Amino acid sequence: MPAPSIRIDWQRVALNLRSHGIQLQAASRKLGKHAGWLGQMAREEIGRGVEFHDGLRLLDYHLSVCGEAAHLALLSPQQPLPLQEPTT
């Protein structure tokens, strides 16, 4: 049985970072990319093709900024992506 395919919505990742107060230019530089990288992703100017290692770094950063619930929602497209972590 083949392993399930996971597709990441990179635009959603960038927009979620922005909704958590992250400046996309600064985050792009922090991730070792040019300043406009995440902005291009947010505008869907970068297609589905994100380099493997760049994607891993971006997903790790997304998890640390946005939290587990938002991160897990990226892997389940049928669930709405929470913009903020629930407060208890």
Secondary structure by P-SEA (a helix, b strand, c coil): cccbbbbbaaaaaaaaaaaacccaaaaaaaaccccaaaaaaaaccccccccaaaaaaaaaaaaacccaaaaaaaaccccccccccccc
